[in-house]
Every structure is written in structure tokens, then in C-alpha cells.
Amino acid sequence: MIKDQLRVPQAIWKDKSIPKEAKYIYSYIYSKGYNRYFTDINVWEIQQTVRITNRGLRKNLDKLEQAKYLVYQEYSNGMYTITLN
């Protein structure tokens, strides 16, 4: 993925506290949930883009939630409801 091709807010690319992997995950979520406030995803969808486990995804989502980019809730093992801020 090239960040110029992704139409995500530029603030996340400039944020040094967010790891690059989490930025790619956010860009995937943003592009999937474009023009919607919330979206449902599961781990295997993101694994098609970024090589990650469920634990790693949860850690990255925690970092994005602490930075106030999104709010997530895991409703089943590996399945998430995500609200973009």
C-alpha cells in the first residue's frame, strides 16, 4: 500500500505515536467503512493486507483507540465492530 493512494486523514500519517502497521490497519478500516460511522471486520479480512494475529490486531486497535482515531468492540473471537471518530 502506498499512502498517497489511500484517502485517509493526513493527521494519522504525521502522528509519530502510532506504529506503521496500525496506520495500515486504520487505512483499511477507513476505506472499508468509507462514508459510514461504523463497520464490522474480522481478523482474516485484515490478514489479507497485513500479516497479523488477533492479539496483534487488538494491540494496534488499542493504540488507535487511545489516540482517539476509533472506538472498537470485540463481539466474538476475532470479530470487531469499529466506530470511526
LUMKOLVO-360175 format. One record per residue: x, y, z of N, C-alpha, C in turn; residue in three letters; residue number from 1. Coordinates in steps of 0.2 Angstrom, whole numbers, plus 5000, padded with zeros to 4 digits. Layout:
<pts>
<pt><n_u>X</n_u><n_v>Y</n_v><n_w>Z</n_w><ca_u>X</ca_u><ca_v>Y</ca_v><ca_w>Z</ca_w><c_u>X</c_u><c_v>Y</c_v><c_w>Z</c_w><residuo>Ala</residuo><num>NUM</num></pt>
...
</pts>
This chain:
<pts>
<pt><n_u>5004</n_u><n_v>4994</n_v><n_w>5000</n_w><ca_u>5000</ca_u><ca_v>5000</ca_v><ca_w>5000</ca_w><c_u>5004</c_u><c_v>5006</c_v><c_w>5000</c_w><residuo>Met</residuo><num>1</num></pt>
<pt><n_u>5002</n_u><n_v>5011</n_v><n_w>4996</n_w><ca_u>5006</ca_u><ca_v>5017</ca_v><ca_w>4996</ca_w><c_u>5001</c_u><c_v>5023</c_v><c_w>4999</c_w><residuo>Ile</residuo><num>2</num></pt>
<pt><n_u>5004</n_u><n_v>5027</n_v><n_w>5004</n_w><ca_u>4999</ca_u><ca_v>5031</ca_v><ca_w>5007</ca_w><c_u>4996</c_u><c_v>5036</c_v><c_w>5003</c_w><residuo>Lys</residuo><num>3</num></pt>
<pt><n_u>4999</n_u><n_v>5038</n_v><n_w>4997</n_w><ca_u>4996</ca_u><ca_v>5043</ca_v><ca_w>4993</ca_w><c_u>4990</c_u><c_v>5040</c_v><c_w>4990</c_w><residuo>Asp</residuo><num>4</num></pt>
<pt><n_u>4989</n_u><n_v>5033</n_v><n_w>4989</n_w><ca_u>4984</ca_u><ca_v>5030</ca_v><ca_w>4986</ca_w><c_u>4978</c_u><c_v>5030</c_v><c_w>4991</c_w><residuo>Gln</residuo><num>5</num></pt>
<pt><n_u>4979</n_u><n_v>5030</n_v><n_w>4997</n_w><ca_u>4974</ca_u><ca_v>5029</ca_v><ca_w>5002</ca_w><c_u>4971</c_u><c_v>5036</c_v><c_w>5004</c_w><residuo>Leu</residuo><num>6</num></pt>
<pt><n_u>4965</n_u><n_v>5036</n_v><n_w>5004</n_w><ca_u>4962</ca_u><ca_v>5043</ca_v><ca_w>5006</ca_w><c_u>4960</c_u><c_v>5043</c_v><c_w>5013</c_w><residuo>Arg</residuo><num>7</num></pt>
<pt><n_u>4965</n_u><n_v>5043</n_v><n_w>5017</n_w><ca_u>4963</ca_u><ca_v>5044</ca_v><ca_w>5024</ca_w><c_u>4966</c_u><c_v>5050</c_v><c_w>5027</c_w><residuo>Val</residuo><num>8</num></pt>
<pt><n_u>4963</n_u><n_v>5053</n_v><n_w>5033</n_w><ca_u>4966</ca_u><ca_v>5059</ca_v><ca_w>5035</ca_w><c_u>4973</c_u><c_v>5059</c_v><c_w>5036</c_w><residuo>Pro</residuo><num>9</num></pt>
<pt><n_u>4976</n_u><n_v>5065</n_v><n_w>5034</n_w><ca_u>4984</ca_u><ca_v>5065</ca_v><ca_w>5034</ca_w><c_u>4986</c_u><c_v>5066</c_v><c_w>5041</c_w><residuo>Gln</residuo><num>10</num></pt>
<pt><n_u>4982</n_u><n_v>5067</n_v><n_w>5046</n_w><ca_u>4984</ca_u><ca_v>5068</ca_v><ca_w>5053</ca_w><c_u>4987</c_u><c_v>5061</c_v><c_w>5055</c_w><residuo>Ala</residuo><num>11</num></pt>
<pt><n_u>4984</n_u><n_v>5056</n_v><n_w>5053</n_w><ca_u>4987</ca_u><ca_v>5049</ca_v><ca_w>5056</ca_w><c_u>4994</c_u><c_v>5048</c_v><c_w>5053</c_w><residuo>Ile</residuo><num>12</num></pt>
<pt><n_u>4995</n_u><n_v>5050</n_v><n_w>5047</n_w><ca_u>5002</ca_u><ca_v>5048</ca_v><ca_w>5044</ca_w><c_u>5007</c_u><c_v>5052</c_v><c_w>5048</c_w><residuo>Trp</residuo><num>13</num></pt>
<pt><n_u>5005</n_u><n_v>5058</n_v><n_w>5050</n_w><ca_u>5010</ca_u><ca_v>5063</ca_v><ca_w>5054</ca_w><c_u>5011</c_u><c_v>5061</c_v><c_w>5061</c_w><residuo>Lys</residuo><num>14</num></pt>
<pt><n_u>5007</n_u><n_v>5057</n_v><n_w>5064</n_w><ca_u>5007</ca_u><ca_v>5055</ca_v><ca_w>5071</ca_w><c_u>5012</c_u><c_v>5050</c_v><c_w>5072</c_w><residuo>Asp</residuo><num>15</num></pt>
<pt><n_u>5017</n_u><n_v>5052</n_v><n_w>5076</n_w><ca_u>5023</ca_u><ca_v>5048</ca_v><ca_w>5077</ca_w><c_u>5022</c_u><c_v>5042</c_v><c_w>5083</c_w><residuo>Lys</residuo><num>16</num></pt>
<pt><n_u>5016</n_u><n_v>5043</n_v><n_w>5087</n_w><ca_u>5015</ca_u><ca_v>5038</ca_v><ca_w>5092</ca_w><c_u>5011</c_u><c_v>5032</c_v><c_w>5089</c_w><residuo>Ser</residuo><num>17</num></pt>
<pt><n_u>5009</n_u><n_v>5032</n_v><n_w>5083</n_w><ca_u>5006</ca_u><ca_v>5026</ca_v><ca_w>5080</ca_w><c_u>5011</c_u><c_v>5023</c_v><c_w>5076</c_w><residuo>Ile</residuo><num>18</num></pt>
<pt><n_u>5011</n_u><n_v>5016</n_v><n_w>5077</n_w><ca_u>5016</ca_u><ca_v>5012</ca_v><ca_w>5073</ca_w><c_u>5013</c_u><c_v>5011</c_v><c_w>5066</c_w><residuo>Pro</residuo><num>19</num></pt>
<pt><n_u>5018</n_u><n_v>5010</n_v><n_w>5061</n_w><ca_u>5016</ca_u><ca_v>5010</ca_v><ca_w>5054</ca_w><c_u>5011</c_u><c_v>5004</c_v><c_w>5052</c_w><residuo>Lys</residuo><num>20</num></pt>
<pt><n_u>5011</n_u><n_v>4999</n_v><n_w>5056</n_w><ca_u>5007</ca_u><ca_v>4993</ca_v><ca_w>5055</ca_w><c_u>4999</c_u><c_v>4995</c_v><c_w>5057</c_w><residuo>Glu</residuo><num>21</num></pt>
<pt><n_u>4999</n_u><n_v>4999</n_v><n_w>5062</n_w><ca_u>4992</ca_u><ca_v>5002</ca_v><ca_w>5064</ca_w><c_u>4990</c_u><c_v>5007</c_v><c_w>5059</c_w><residuo>Ala</residuo><num>22</num></pt>
<pt><n_u>4994</n_u><n_v>5011</n_v><n_w>5056</n_w><ca_u>4992</ca_u><ca_v>5015</ca_v><ca_w>5051</ca_w><c_u>4989</c_u><c_v>5012</c_v><c_w>5045</c_w><residuo>Lys</residuo><num>23</num></pt>
<pt><n_u>4992</n_u><n_v>5006</n_v><n_w>5043</n_w><ca_u>4989</ca_u><ca_v>5002</ca_v><ca_w>5038</ca_w><c_u>4983</c_u><c_v>4999</c_v><c_w>5040</c_w><residuo>Tyr</residuo><num>24</num></pt>
<pt><n_u>4982</n_u><n_v>4997</n_v><n_w>5046</n_w><ca_u>4976</ca_u><ca_v>4994</ca_v><ca_w>5048</ca_w><c_u>4970</c_u><c_v>4999</c_v><c_w>5048</c_w><residuo>Ile</residuo><num>25</num></pt>
<pt><n_u>4972</n_u><n_v>5005</n_v><n_w>5050</n_w><ca_u>4967</ca_u><ca_v>5011</ca_v><ca_w>5050</ca_w><c_u>4965</c_u><c_v>5013</c_v><c_w>5043</c_w><residuo>Tyr</residuo><num>26</num></pt>
<pt><n_u>4970</n_u><n_v>5013</n_v><n_w>5039</n_w><ca_u>4968</ca_u><ca_v>5014</ca_v><ca_w>5032</ca_w><c_u>4963</c_u><c_v>5009</c_v><c_w>5029</c_w><residuo>Ser</residuo><num>27</num></pt>
<pt><n_u>4964</n_u><n_v>5003</n_v><n_w>5030</n_w><ca_u>4960</ca_u><ca_v>4998</ca_v><ca_w>5028</ca_w><c_u>4953</c_u><c_v>4998</c_v><c_w>5031</c_w><residuo>Tyr</residuo><num>28</num></pt>
<pt><n_u>4953</n_u><n_v>5000</n_v><n_w>5037</n_w><ca_u>4946</ca_u><ca_v>5001</ca_v><ca_w>5040</ca_w><c_u>4943</c_u><c_v>5007</c_v><c_w>5038</c_w><residuo>Ile</residuo><num>29</num></pt>
<pt><n_u>4946</n_u><n_v>5012</n_v><n_w>5037</n_w><ca_u>4944</ca_u><ca_v>5018</ca_v><ca_w>5034</ca_w><c_u>4941</c_u><c_v>5017</c_v><c_w>5027</c_w><residuo>Tyr</residuo><num>30</num></pt>
<pt><n_u>4945</n_u><n_v>5014</n_v><n_w>5023</n_w><ca_u>4942</ca_u><ca_v>5013</ca_v><ca_w>5016</ca_w><c_u>4936</c_u><c_v>5008</c_v><c_w>5016</c_w><residuo>Ser</residuo><num>31</num></pt>
<pt><n_u>4936</n_u><n_v>5003</n_v><n_w>5020</n_w><ca_u>4930</ca_u><ca_v>4999</ca_v><ca_w>5020</ca_w><c_u>4924</c_u><c_v>5002</c_v><c_w>5023</c_w><residuo>Lys</residuo><num>32</num></pt>
<pt><n_u>4925</n_u><n_v>5006</n_v><n_w>5028</n_w><ca_u>4919</ca_u><ca_v>5010</ca_v><ca_w>5031</ca_w><c_u>4918</c_u><c_v>5017</c_v><c_w>5028</c_w><residuo>Gly</residuo><num>33</num></pt>
<pt><n_u>4921</n_u><n_v>5018</n_v><n_w>5022</n_w><ca_u>4920</ca_u><ca_v>5025</ca_v><ca_w>5020</ca_w><c_u>4913</c_u><c_v>5027</c_v><c_w>5019</c_w><residuo>Tyr</residuo><num>34</num></pt>
<pt><n_u>4912</n_u><n_v>5034</n_v><n_w>5022</n_w><ca_u>4906</ca_u><ca_v>5037</ca_v><ca_w>5022</ca_w><c_u>4901</c_u><c_v>5033</c_v><c_w>5027</c_w><residuo>Asn</residuo><num>35</num></pt>
<pt><n_u>4904</n_u><n_v>5029</n_v><n_w>5032</n_w><ca_u>4900</ca_u><ca_v>5026</ca_v><ca_w>5037</ca_w><c_u>4903</c_u><c_v>5027</c_v><c_w>5043</c_w><residuo>Arg</residuo><num>36</num></pt>
<pt><n_u>4899</n_u><n_v>5028</n_v><n_w>5049</n_w><ca_u>4902</ca_u><ca_v>5029</ca_v><ca_w>5055</ca_w><c_u>4905</c_u><c_v>5023</c_v><c_w>5058</c_w><residuo>Tyr</residuo><num>37</num></pt>
<pt><n_u>4902</n_u><n_v>5017</n_v><n_w>5057</n_w><ca_u>4904</ca_u><ca_v>5011</ca_v><ca_w>5060</ca_w><c_u>4904</c_u><c_v>5005</c_v><c_w>5054</c_w><residuo>Phe</residuo><num>38</num></pt>
<pt><n_u>4908</n_u><n_v>5000</n_v><n_w>5056</n_w><ca_u>4909</ca_u><ca_v>4995</ca_v><ca_w>5051</ca_w><c_u>4911</c_u><c_v>4988</c_v><c_w>5055</c_w><residuo>Thr</residuo><num>39</num></pt>
<pt><n_u>4910</n_u><n_v>4982</n_v><n_w>5052</n_w><ca_u>4911</ca_u><ca_v>4976</ca_v><ca_w>5056</ca_w><c_u>4917</c_u><c_v>4973</c_v><c_w>5052</c_w><residuo>Asp</residuo><num>40</num></pt>
<pt><n_u>4922</n_u><n_v>4971</n_v><n_w>5055</n_w><ca_u>4928</ca_u><ca_v>4967</ca_v><ca_w>5052</ca_w><c_u>4930</c_u><c_v>4961</c_v><c_w>5056</c_w><residuo>Ile</residuo><num>41</num></pt>
<pt><n_u>4933</n_u><n_v>4957</n_v><n_w>5053</n_w><ca_u>4936</ca_u><ca_v>4951</ca_v><ca_w>5057</ca_w><c_u>4944</c_u><c_v>4951</c_v><c_w>5055</c_w><residuo>Asn</residuo><num>42</num></pt>
<pt><n_u>4947</n_u><n_v>4946</n_v><n_w>5058</n_w><ca_u>4954</ca_u><ca_v>4946</ca_v><ca_w>5058</ca_w><c_u>4956</c_u><c_v>4944</c_v><c_w>5051</c_w><residuo>Val</residuo><num>43</num></pt>
<pt><n_u>4953</n_u><n_v>4939</n_v><n_w>5048</n_w><ca_u>4955</ca_u><ca_v>4936</ca_v><ca_w>5041</ca_w><c_u>4955</c_u><c_v>4942</c_v><c_w>5036</c_w><residuo>Trp</residuo><num>44</num></pt>
<pt><n_u>4950</n_u><n_v>4946</n_v><n_w>5037</n_w><ca_u>4950</ca_u><ca_v>4952</ca_v><ca_w>5031</ca_w><c_u>4956</c_u><c_v>4956</c_v><c_w>5032</c_w><residuo>Glu</residuo><num>45</num></pt>
<pt><n_u>4959</n_u><n_v>4958</n_v><n_w>5038</n_w><ca_u>4965</ca_u><ca_v>4962</ca_v><ca_w>5038</ca_w><c_u>4971</c_u><c_v>4958</c_v><c_w>5037</c_w><residuo>Ile</residuo><num>46</num></pt>
<pt><n_u>4971</n_u><n_v>4951</n_v><n_w>5038</n_w><ca_u>4976</ca_u><ca_v>4947</ca_v><ca_w>5036</ca_w><c_u>4978</c_u><c_v>4946</c_v><c_w>5029</c_w><residuo>Gln</residuo><num>47</num></pt>
<pt><n_u>4973</n_u><n_v>4948</n_v><n_w>5025</n_w><ca_u>4974</ca_u><ca_v>4948</ca_v><ca_w>5018</ca_w><c_u>4979</c_u><c_v>4954</c_v><c_w>5016</c_w><residuo>Gln</residuo><num>48</num></pt>
<pt><n_u>4979</n_u><n_v>4959</n_v><n_w>5020</n_w><ca_u>4983</ca_u><ca_v>4965</ca_v><ca_w>5019</ca_w><c_u>4989</c_u><c_v>4966</c_v><c_w>5023</c_w><residuo>Thr</residuo><num>49</num></pt>
<pt><n_u>4988</n_u><n_v>4964</n_v><n_w>5029</n_w><ca_u>4994</ca_u><ca_v>4965</ca_v><ca_w>5034</ca_w><c_u>4994</c_u><c_v>4958</c_v><c_w>5038</c_w><residuo>Val</residuo><num>50</num></pt>
<pt><n_u>5000</n_u><n_v>4956</n_v><n_w>5038</n_w><ca_u>5002</ca_u><ca_v>4949</ca_v><ca_w>5041</ca_w><c_u>5001</c_u><c_v>4951</c_v><c_w>5049</c_w><residuo>Arg</residuo><num>51</num></pt>
<pt><n_u>4996</n_u><n_v>4948</n_v><n_w>5052</n_w><ca_u>4995</ca_u><ca_v>4950</ca_v><ca_w>5059</ca_w><c_u>4990</c_u><c_v>4944</c_v><c_w>5062</c_w><residuo>Ile</residuo><num>52</num></pt>
<pt><n_u>4991</n_u><n_v>4944</n_v><n_w>5069</n_w><ca_u>4987</ca_u><ca_v>4939</ca_v><ca_w>5073</ca_w><c_u>4981</c_u><c_v>4943</c_v><c_w>5076</c_w><residuo>Thr</residuo><num>53</num></pt>
<pt><n_u>4977</n_u><n_v>4939</n_v><n_w>5079</n_w><ca_u>4971</ca_u><ca_v>4943</ca_v><ca_w>5083</ca_w><c_u>4974</c_u><c_v>4947</c_v><c_w>5089</c_w><residuo>Asn</residuo><num>54</num></pt>
<pt><n_u>4979</n_u><n_v>4944</n_v><n_w>5092</n_w><ca_u>4982</ca_u><ca_v>4948</ca_v><ca_w>5098</ca_w><c_u>4985</c_u><c_v>4954</c_v><c_w>5095</c_w><residuo>Arg</residuo><num>55</num></pt>
<pt><n_u>4989</n_u><n_v>4954</n_v><n_w>5090</n_w><ca_u>4992</ca_u><ca_v>4960</ca_v><ca_w>5087</ca_w><c_u>4987</c_u><c_v>4965</c_v><c_w>5084</c_w><residuo>Gly</residuo><num>56</num></pt>
<pt><n_u>4982</n_u><n_v>4963</n_v><n_w>5081</n_w><ca_u>4977</ca_u><ca_v>4967</ca_v><ca_w>5079</ca_w><c_u>4973</c_u><c_v>4971</c_v><c_w>5085</c_w><residuo>Leu</residuo><num>57</num></pt>
<pt><n_u>4972</n_u><n_v>4967</n_v><n_w>5090</n_w><ca_u>4969</ca_u><ca_v>4970</ca_v><ca_w>5096</ca_w><c_u>4974</c_u><c_v>4975</c_v><c_w>5099</c_w><residuo>Arg</residuo><num>58</num></pt>
<pt><n_u>4980</n_u><n_v>4974</n_v><n_w>5100</n_w><ca_u>4985</ca_u><ca_v>4979</ca_v><ca_w>5102</ca_w><c_u>4985</c_u><c_v>4985</c_v><c_w>5098</c_w><residuo>Lys</residuo><num>59</num></pt>
<pt><n_u>4985</n_u><n_v>4984</n_v><n_w>5091</n_w><ca_u>4985</ca_u><ca_v>4990</ca_v><ca_w>5087</ca_w><c_u>4979</c_u><c_v>4994</c_v><c_w>5087</c_w><residuo>Asn</residuo><num>60</num></pt>
<pt><n_u>4973</n_u><n_v>4991</n_v><n_w>5088</n_w><ca_u>4967</ca_u><ca_v>4994</ca_v><ca_w>5089</ca_w><c_u>4967</c_u><c_v>4998</c_v><c_w>5096</c_w><residuo>Leu</residuo><num>61</num></pt>
<pt><n_u>4970</n_u><n_v>4995</n_v><n_w>5101</n_w><ca_u>4970</ca_u><ca_v>4999</ca_v><ca_w>5107</ca_w><c_u>4974</c_u><c_v>5005</c_v><c_w>5106</c_w><residuo>Asp</residuo><num>62</num></pt>
<pt><n_u>4980</n_u><n_v>5005</n_v><n_w>5103</n_w><ca_u>4984</ca_u><ca_v>5011</ca_v><ca_w>5101</ca_w><c_u>4980</c_u><c_v>5016</c_v><c_w>5098</c_w><residuo>Lys</residuo><num>63</num></pt>
<pt><n_u>4976</n_u><n_v>5014</n_v><n_w>5093</n_w><ca_u>4972</ca_u><ca_v>5019</ca_v><ca_w>5089</ca_w><c_u>4966</c_u><c_v>5021</c_v><c_w>5093</c_w><residuo>Leu</residuo><num>64</num></pt>
<pt><n_u>4963</n_u><n_v>5017</n_v><n_w>5097</n_w><ca_u>4958</ca_u><ca_v>5020</ca_v><ca_w>5102</ca_w><c_u>4961</c_u><c_v>5025</c_v><c_w>5107</c_w><residuo>Glu</residuo><num>65</num></pt>
<pt><n_u>4967</n_u><n_v>5024</n_v><n_w>5110</n_w><ca_u>4970</ca_u><ca_v>5028</ca_v><ca_w>5114</ca_w><c_u>4971</c_u><c_v>5035</c_v><c_w>5111</c_w><residuo>Gln</residuo><num>66</num></pt>
<pt><n_u>4973</n_u><n_v>5035</n_v><n_w>5104</n_w><ca_u>4974</ca_u><ca_v>5041</ca_v><ca_w>5101</ca_w><c_u>4968</c_u><c_v>5044</c_v><c_w>5098</c_w><residuo>Ala</residuo><num>67</num></pt>
<pt><n_u>4962</n_u><n_v>5041</n_v><n_w>5100</n_w><ca_u>4955</ca_u><ca_v>5044</ca_v><ca_w>5098</ca_w><c_u>4954</c_u><c_v>5044</c_v><c_w>5090</c_w><residuo>Lys</residuo><num>68</num></pt>
<pt><n_u>4957</n_u><n_v>5039</n_v><n_w>5087</n_w><ca_u>4955</ca_u><ca_v>5038</ca_v><ca_w>5080</ca_w><c_u>4949</c_u><c_v>5034</c_v><c_w>5079</c_w><residuo>Tyr</residuo><num>69</num></pt>
<pt><n_u>4948</n_u><n_v>5029</n_v><n_w>5083</n_w><ca_u>4942</ca_u><ca_v>5025</ca_v><ca_w>5083</ca_w><c_u>4940</c_u><c_v>5022</c_v><c_w>5089</c_w><residuo>Leu</residuo><num>70</num></pt>
<pt><n_u>4934</n_u><n_v>5019</n_v><n_w>5090</n_w><ca_u>4932</ca_u><ca_v>5015</ca_v><ca_w>5095</ca_w><c_u>4930</c_u><c_v>5008</c_v><c_w>5093</c_w><residuo>Val</residuo><num>71</num></pt>
<pt><n_u>4932</n_u><n_v>5003</n_v><n_w>5096</n_w><ca_u>4931</ca_u><ca_v>4996</ca_v><ca_w>5094</ca_w><c_u>4928</c_u><c_v>4992</c_v><c_w>5100</c_w><residuo>Tyr</residuo><num>72</num></pt>
<pt><n_u>4925</n_u><n_v>4987</n_v><n_w>5098</n_w><ca_u>4922</ca_u><ca_v>4982</ca_v><ca_w>5102</ca_w><c_u>4922</c_u><c_v>4975</c_v><c_w>5099</c_w><residuo>Gln</residuo><num>73</num></pt>
<pt><n_u>4925</n_u><n_v>4970</n_v><n_w>5103</n_w><ca_u>4926</ca_u><ca_v>4964</ca_v><ca_w>5100</ca_w><c_u>4919</c_u><c_v>4960</c_v><c_w>5103</c_w><residuo>Glu</residuo><num>74</num></pt>
<pt><n_u>4915</n_u><n_v>4958</n_v><n_w>5098</n_w><ca_u>4909</ca_u><ca_v>4954</ca_v><ca_w>5100</ca_w><c_u>4910</c_u><c_v>4947</c_v><c_w>5099</c_w><residuo>Tyr</residuo><num>75</num></pt>
<pt><n_u>4915</n_u><n_v>4944</n_v><n_w>5096</n_w><ca_u>4916</ca_u><ca_v>4937</ca_v><ca_w>5096</ca_w><c_u>4923</c_u><c_v>4937</c_v><c_w>5095</c_w><residuo>Ser</residuo><num>76</num></pt>
<pt><n_u>4926</n_u><n_v>4931</n_v><n_w>5095</n_w><ca_u>4933</ca_u><ca_v>4930</ca_v><ca_w>5095</ca_w><c_u>4936</c_u><c_v>4932</c_v><c_w>5087</c_w><residuo>Asn</residuo><num>77</num></pt>
<pt><n_u>4939</n_u><n_v>4937</n_v><n_w>5087</n_w><ca_u>4942</ca_u><ca_v>4939</ca_v><ca_w>5080</ca_w><c_u>4937</c_u><c_v>4943</c_v><c_w>5076</c_w><residuo>Gly</residuo><num>78</num></pt>
<pt><n_u>4931</n_u><n_v>4945</n_v><n_w>5079</n_w><ca_u>4926</ca_u><ca_v>4949</ca_v><ca_w>5075</ca_w><c_u>4925</c_u><c_v>4956</c_v><c_w>5079</c_w><residuo>Met</residuo><num>79</num></pt>
<pt><n_u>4926</n_u><n_v>4961</n_v><n_w>5076</n_w><ca_u>4925</ca_u><ca_v>4968</ca_v><ca_w>5079</ca_w><c_u>4920</c_u><c_v>4972</c_v><c_w>5076</c_w><residuo>Tyr</residuo><num>80</num></pt>
<pt><n_u>4917</n_u><n_v>4977</n_v><n_w>5080</n_w><ca_u>4913</ca_u><ca_v>4982</ca_v><ca_w>5077</ca_w><c_u>4917</c_u><c_v>4988</c_v><c_w>5079</c_w><residuo>Thr</residuo><num>81</num></pt>
<pt><n_u>4918</n_u><n_v>4992</n_v><n_w>5074</n_w><ca_u>4923</ca_u><ca_v>4998</ca_v><ca_w>5074</ca_w><c_u>4919</c_u><c_v>5005</c_v><c_w>5072</c_w><residuo>Ile</residuo><num>82</num></pt>
<pt><n_u>4920</n_u><n_v>5010</n_v><n_w>5076</n_w><ca_u>4917</ca_u><ca_v>5016</ca_v><ca_w>5075</ca_w><c_u>4922</c_u><c_v>5021</c_v><c_w>5074</c_w><residuo>Thr</residuo><num>83</num></pt>
<pt><n_u>4922</n_u><n_v>5024</n_v><n_w>5068</n_w><ca_u>4927</ca_u><ca_v>5029</ca_v><ca_w>5067</ca_w><c_u>4925</c_u><c_v>5036</c_v><c_w>5070</c_w><residuo>Leu</residuo><num>84</num></pt>
<pt><n_u>4930</n_u><n_v>5039</n_v><n_w>5072</n_w><ca_u>4929</ca_u><ca_v>5046</ca_v><ca_w>5075</ca_w><c_u>4931</c_u><c_v>5051</c_v><c_w>5070</c_w><residuo>Asn</residuo><num>85</num></pt>
</pts>
